[in-house]
Amino acid sequence: MLNNSTIILIRHAEKPVSGVRLSQEGKQRAAAYIAYFQHYVLDHRPIEWDYLIATADSAHSSRPRLTITPLAQALNIPLNTPYSDADYKSLANDLLTQPHYANRNILIAWHHSTLLDLAEALGVKANKLADAAKWPTVWPPDVFGWVLQIRFDEEGKVWAEQTKCFNQNLMFNDHGKNPPTATA
């Protein structure tokens, strides 16, 4: 149950030309996430993270786990990796039905190919969000710096006015890659 909860979805950090790990830029982003997410502000104050979740490692990628491992270590919070990226519906079902997820702040690192599907499985309806939400219909393969912020109301429903996509502008290659408006 996600009553009064916030979920932040991010794509894993930059990948190398080949291999399952992070590129040098990806390692820099993962390190930068420590300060970025320790000072992530909601309602005019930094939030405290309750859960960190990443896709399970596969033969093709360990990047989501590697992206938020430094943050997990800095915060001394366990990093949960129970699902493959294709199993996003099971993760969404657990988040939506398990009572220990109520009143929590949850950061999830995932693969871009199923990030928007995960958001939809959590109840986000892009056509119900305002243009100002800048919710994308696709996640471009060269974009690593977007944040999907999903907030839930006291009944556990998506709080459309507080659900949005934005550019972190954390790394040099984030600049100029802002999410489109719904009409773009």
N, C-alpha and C positions, 0 to 999 in steps of 0.2 A: 504494500500500500504506500502510496506516495503523498499522502496528505501533508500539506505544508512543506514539501521537499523541493529541492533544486537539483537538477541533473545538468552537468556540463559535459558535452560531448566534444572531443577533439580528435583530429586525425593524428595518427602516429607521426613522429618527426621525419625529416628528410631521409630518403633512402639512397644507397649507392647504386651505381650502374648495375652491379650484380651482387648477389649475396642476401642474407637474411637479416643482417644487422643494420645499424644506423650509419649514415655517412658522417663525415666530420661536421657538416652543418647540422645534421640531426643530433649529434652528440652535444653540440653547442645549444640547440633549442632545448633539449632535455635538461641540460644544466640550468638554462635560463628559466625554465618552468618552476624551479624551486622558489625563486623570489616572486615570480609572476603569480603563482597560485597561493603562496603564503599571504599575499596581499590582495587577493581577489576580493572585490568589494560588492556586496549586495546590501541594499537598504542603508547605505552610508557607513558600513563597517565591514572590516575583513571577515570573511566567513571561516569557520573551522570545518575541515573536511572530515567526514565520518567514514566514507568508503572510497577506495580507489580500485577501479576495475579496468582490466585490459583483456584483449582477446588472448586466448591460449596460443602458445607458440606452435608453429607448424613447420613443415619442411620448407616452406616458402618465405616465412617471416617471423621474426621475434620482435619486430619494431614497436608494436603497441606497448608491450611489457617494458622494453628498454626505454621508451619515451618517458614513462612516469616512475620508473624505478628510483631515480635520484630523488624525486619528490617524496616517494614513499619512505625512503631511508631518512630524509631530512625531517619528516613529520613523525617518524616512527609509527607508521600505520601499515598494516599488512596490505599487500597488493594481491587482489583476487583475480585469477585468470581461469575461470571455470568453463568458458565457452569459446568455441571457434567463431570466427567472424560470420560464417554462414548460419550460425545458431543464434542470431540476434533475437529471434522471436522468443526463445526460451529465457534469455536474459530479461527481456521486456516483461514476460509473464511473471518471472520471479519478483522483479521490482514492483510490479503492479499488484501483486497478491500477498507478498510477505510483509507482515506488520512491522518488522524491525526496520523497514526502510522509510517509515513515516517520520516526519520532522527531521530529515537528514539532508546533508549536502554530499553529493555523489559526483565524482569525476570519472569519466569513462574515456579511455583511449581505444580507438577502433580503426578499422580500415575504411578509406573513403568510399569504396564501392558499395558498402552497406550502411554507412553512417546515417543517411537520410531514411533508409528503411527502418533502422533501429528507432529513430525519432518518431516515425509514423506508427510503429508498433507500440510506442509509449503513449500514443494518443495525439500527437501533433498532426493537425490538419492544416497543411500549408495554405489552402484556400480560405481558411477561417482567420488567418493572421493578417494584420494590417500591413500595407506596403512598407511601413517604417521598420517592420521586423526583418526585412531584407532576407527572408528565408529562401534559400536556393532551391531550384528544382533539380539541379545536378551539382556534383562536387567535381570541379576540374582536377585532372591528375597532377597539375603543377602547383596546386594550392595546399599548403601545410599550416597556414596561420589563421584559419577561421575557427571561431568558437560557436557552438550551438548551445544556447542557454535556454533550458526548459524549466519553467517554474510551475508548481502544482498548488492548487488552492486547498482550503481546509477539507474539501470533499474528495481530494485526490484527482481532480480534473485539471487538465492543462489550463494554466492561467495565460490566456492568449496575449494579454497586454504586457506581460512580462517575459514572453518567450520571443527570442530573437537570435539572429546570426550577426556576428560582427568580426572584423579583422583585428587580431591581437596587435598587429604592428610591432611585434616583438623582435623580429629578425629583419635584416636588410631585404631579403627576398619577399617579405610580406607586403612591402609598400606597392601600392597601385593594384592590389588584388582584392579589392573590396567586394563583398557579396552584392549581387544585383538586386534591384527592387523587383517585386513580383511582376511588374509590367515591362521589365527590360527584355 
